[in-house]
């Protein structure tokens, strides 16, 4: 993790008050985490670091694009992301990161590495279901998409299947409504 040393902030030398840090994230950042779901990454992280006398507040803001493959057609497309995350850093007897919004560092620590928080912020900003925008507006022409439409059940098939229902089920349905 020596390559992620540029994401370490030595807060002991900072004055009390607001400080700004900017990070430009690309594919090499995710290679350190062995994460290969993204084809390309271009995300800018703005970190507002407020040092107070007893604690520190970190406000991460991510904005940019990640190139991912569509879950339906496997076509690559650029997904815009825009998300933020707030972290409070306090000092205590032992390291504790059980709470996702509060980090407790042991007394005597002098720096914090924010790479893991940036990684999680970008990963969680990408939607769970990735759908190419061309599918939603109907402009994407793909062999996979045409095959899916060909194999999808027709409306006529659904109507036929509802007519083929055993008439005894209708009598059972009446029991539900005759209360």
Secondary structure, DSSP 8 states (H G I E B T S, - for coil): -GGGGGGEE-GGGS-SEEEEEEEEE-HHHHHTTT----SEEEEEEEEEEEE-SS-EEEEEEEEEEEEEE-TTT--EEEEEEEEEEEEEEEEESS-B--SSSEEEEETT---EE-HHHHHHHHHHHS-SS---HHHHHT----HHHHHHHHHS--HHHHHHHHHTS-HHHHHHHHHHH--
